[in-house]
Amino acid sequence: MTANSGPTPAANANAVFTHQRAGVVSIEAVEAPEVVTSDWIDEQLSATYERWNMRPGLLEGLAGIRERRWWPEDVTFDQAAAMAGRKAIDASGVDPAEIGMMISTSVCKHHLEPSLACAVHHQLGLPPSCTNFDIANACLGFVNAMHLASTAIDSGFIKYALIVDGEGSRYTQQTTIARLQREDASFTDVFDEFASLTLGSGAAAMVVGSLDAHPDAHRIVGGIARAGTQHHQLCVGSLEKMTTDTKALLEAGLDLAEEAWKDSSVDFDWVNGMDRYVIHQISSVHTNLICERLGLDKTKVPLTFPYYGNVGPAAIPITLASVQDELSTGDRVLCMGIGSGLNTSFTEIVW
């Protein structure tokens, strides 16, 4: 073992979790109102592209992202999350006084403390008995929160949990564009920050409750998680700047997902009888390659990235919300995410 190497991972390294009593009572999304096209971003960077003899159109031609959304400048991340939370509560018919846990999973934060959950809890008028906190795990936060909320419901600790997420790419993309417009911006800078330009804004929320009280809720069956944290430096970001080794991140993420998928067959059959694969929305390249690697039927993979970009942890619930009216009782849905770090997690829901 070299001085820089870590411990040897176990051969079968999936974490496996199952749930007995938890279900999705409601899932809702809120669309940010301002449309920002990839063509517009290309126009802003035209001088940089010309200086380095680069071809415009990569955002749409390669990533498949035609547009993304921005919130107005006066809308904060917690306000966006609260809008989605209010919509999910209204759709669920649940009395807010009965919500015992509220989890904010937003990557985007204005400050280190207090938690974003505090502001959302206040805006929604949730009771003082409602435990509230943030979960941060890059693009996997929402899926992680589904597992934690379901565990709390299984144990009888709470009746209902509210999971919220509000993301905004406006400031990050404005600062990225300004940086890449400078005359000293290099060819490498453009590619290192390319992933920042694929981000999008949006919000989503889910109410999770007990199947005892809501037998018509969509049962959260369980799933798996797996870590590949030797890759934690491939994508490092803040509101100001995100630097990504796009090729290495893609390859490592696909490898990790494939390893997790192969080992998941011991506990779950996700190859046969699945009706939807709701995967994290990154790009057309990522979608095509993960379908190839795992043998997924592309007709069962709904897409939102062409119009919303990569909305971080809100991407999976936004995509799930977009197809919920197409689902029938008994349909099996697999939520599949990969988050910078790297971590991956798959969670099955029976509709």
Phi, psi and omega in degrees: 000130179279168184297331185263355184275153179263185180294153179287126182288155177293154183297313176251100192250016177287139165271133184243134179223144178229154180232150185247327192237359189259145177211159177278115179276322177205152176218125184221155178228155175234127182272129173294142193276339186266121181272128178238113185276157175292329176299320179296317179297319176302320179297320180295331185254013186301320180294320178295315178301315182295320181299325183254014178055043180259146181273125174290165176100005181293326182298319179269317184290319182265310183278339180079016182261110180278324183202166173219175183245152171236146168281153169303155186301333183270004178264121181270166181298319180292326177294320178297315179297321180293324177301315179292320179300317179297320180295319180291321178297314180300319181292331183282333185076009181279140174290121181306333180295342181267356179283118186261351181210135175230124184241124174262130184244014184297134169288318184285126179219145178276340186205166180283322178212154000287179179296153175298330181302326180299313181295320180293315178305315180295313183297328182271355179064036180286154186290157179297341178281354182276108175298133182221141182192169176262148165240125179240119176207054182050227186282359182261359187305317183294318179295319176299320180293325176300318179295314182295316179297319179295322178296319179295324178288318177303322183282347183085008182291324181222162174269318184221149173232145174244126177249131181230156175206129175229120182239148178217128183256359187304301185297315181300317182285327176295316180290325178295313179299316180298321181291319182283346176280344182294150182294337180271003177292129185265169175303316180295321179303318182299315182285326178296330184251009181303318183299331178299328183281351178269354184288162179216173181246148178171175180215153179208158178206154181220137170258123177252134181220180181278136177293339177296318181274335183228075181298343179268002177291162184270113191294129174272107188285314185140194181174205183222162173218154180207142182250144172223060192285358172296347182257021189291348181259005183285336177217114182232123186220159171220179177298330183283320189199140173233126179247129186224133167273088191302314183294313181294322180295317179299311183296315181293321179295317178296318179299315181296316179298320180294319178298314180297319181298314181298316182286338182292340183294344176293325186249337184222151171250095181256006178272321184253140172079010178275141181257332176214141170246106181265095184263157177299134188270112181240302183193171176292324179299310180298315182299313181297318183288321180289326175295320177297309184300317186264356180070036181277145175283114185297336180290347179258010182249099178290146184243134173234345184299330181300334185248341183241348185070200179268105184263030175059219182294345176283347187297314181296309179294327176298316180293318178297317179298326184290338182247003187299328180286347178270349185272149179245160178305129180095348177297142179258128183236131178247117176271125190231118183230152171229129181239145177310138179148319346265149171221152174224152179206140176236135180227128180266137174235134174258121187285000000 
